[in-house]
Amino acid sequence: MHWKDHDLPVSNSSGMVRYEERAVRDKQGRPVEGLHSVWITLDNPSQLNSYTTEMVKDVILGFRRASNDRAAVAVVFTGAGTRAFCTGGNTAEYATYYAGRPGEYLQYMRLFNDMVTAILHCDLPVICRVNGMRIAGGQEIGMACDFTLASDLANFGQAGPKHGSAPDGGATDFLPLFVGVERAMVSCSLCEPWSALKAYKYGLLTEIVPALEVGGKFVPNPLVHPAGAVDGLGRPVDGEPLEGEARAKGKAVFDSGRVDLRLLDEAVERTITKLLYTFPNCTSKTVQSIRKQKLFHWDRNRESNRAWLGLNMMTEGRAGFRAFHEATGKDREVDFIDLRRRLAAGDPWDEELTRAVQPKAGKGVPA
């Protein structure tokens, strides 16, 4: 049959978003002829798979292309390497181009919003394969997906209020639906990341698998308290980071092993196989119906959030992203106490204020 072409022009203008077709397997593990899954991979590992403006365009086009693929069973959205799925927008680009240019950032946020919407509108189930950090905007585009399968070495969280933004690219819409309002408030405002075990416990993830191989065997993440752990008062601490001597021992275990994502890939393939054995239209409708809970909040808030985020690039965004990009030491945050005092005294948001609150390393002082 001669099909009409409903695709937009294929582009890979960034060179950092891979689009691949991979075999799907039946219940016996055999490749299925004529069908495949689509893998969309953020390929910027040197910058923790943060997305540039051009990468955002390629992700949008990739999801549109996958959505129209009649032979595709599911889409897998992931990142290259073992350190990160995605850590959000490219802070170098934010600091050097968008900071101080609200109109330009407004246009960028149109693209970002379209990326989230492209995931939510995809006609195929979307699996987020989390191979490492899923932070900030990375957390937001990950939550737009339908399933999340993660390495137990991954962590999850927001960073906006620490670096000059608000998590209004989806987190304030989606996270309360996953974990409840109070836990979402803690994550979004305090910016303390959750381990994969903690995120799974809270209902944010579909499945977690070990990814650290030590002595030929996979072991659970040695840097967090194991499942079922309690403190001296009987309070659950599973998934919380280890401290002191316990952390030092865990770090020694971690350093003695190597990260291997084989079990994660197997878990992704199992999920795709399960989807293979369902009616495609019924599955698509089911996915779309459940997504309505996210879309209700996303569609209601995304334009007003976009406008605020654009204007914020004249003030806190300008200061925060410059601090993160320009500082050379470990301290990459502004001087929050000095900032609050200056604002309370009536100092205007200008270049002098922005420069004054930069971390020492950002002012040319050795870290």
RAHULIN-V542772 format. One line per field, one symbol per residue. ss: DSSP state (H for helix, E for strand, C for the rest). phi: phi as a letter, one per 20 degrees, with the letter a starting at -180 (. if undefined). burial: 1 if it has 24 or more other C-alpha atoms within 12 Angstrom, else 0. A space follows every 10 residues. Layout:
# RAHULIN-V542772
ss->???
phi->???
burial->???
This chain:
# RAHULIN-V542772
ss->CCCCCCCCCC CCCCCCEEEE EEEEECCCCC EEEEEEEEEE EECCHHHCCC ECHHHHHHHH HHHHHHHCCC CEEEEEEEEC CCCEEECCEC HHHHHHHHCC CHHHHHHHHH HHHHHHHHHH CCCCEEEEEE CCEEECHHHH HHHCCCEEEE ECCCEEECCH HHHCCCCCCC HHHHHHHHHC HHHHHHHHHH CCCEEHHHHH HCCCCCEEEC CEEECCEEEC CCCECCCCCE CCCCCECCCC ECCHHHHHHH HHHHHHCEEC CHHHHHHHHH HHHHHHCCCH HHHHHHHHHH HHHHHHHHHH HHHHHHHHHH HHCCCHHHHH HHHHHHCCCC CCCCCHHHHH HHHHCCCCCC HHHHHHCCCH HHHCCCC
phi->.eefedefgf ccfemccecc dcfdcffene fefncadddd dfdcffdllf eegffggffg fffffffeff eeebdddbcf ndebfadnff fffgfecegn cfffffffff fggfffffff effdfddeee eafcclffff fffffeccdc ffefccrdcg fecobcfeep ffeefffecn ffffffffee lefdffffff fenecebccf cddcmncfcf gedcffgnfc efenefcfnf ffclffffff fffgfedbec egffffffff fffffgecff fffgffffff fgfffgffff dffffgffff fffecffgff fffffefdef ecdfefffgf ffffenfffb fffgffeffg fednegf
burial->0000000000 1000011110 1111100000 0000011111 1111101111 1111111111 1111111110 1111111111 1111111111 1111101111 1101110111 1111111111 1111111111 1111111111 1111111111 1111111111 1111111111 1111111110 0011101110 1111111111 1111111111 1110000111 1111110000 0000001111 1000000001 0011000011 1011111111 1110110000 0001001100 1001101110 0110111111 1111111111 1111111000 0111110010 0000000010 0011111111 1110000
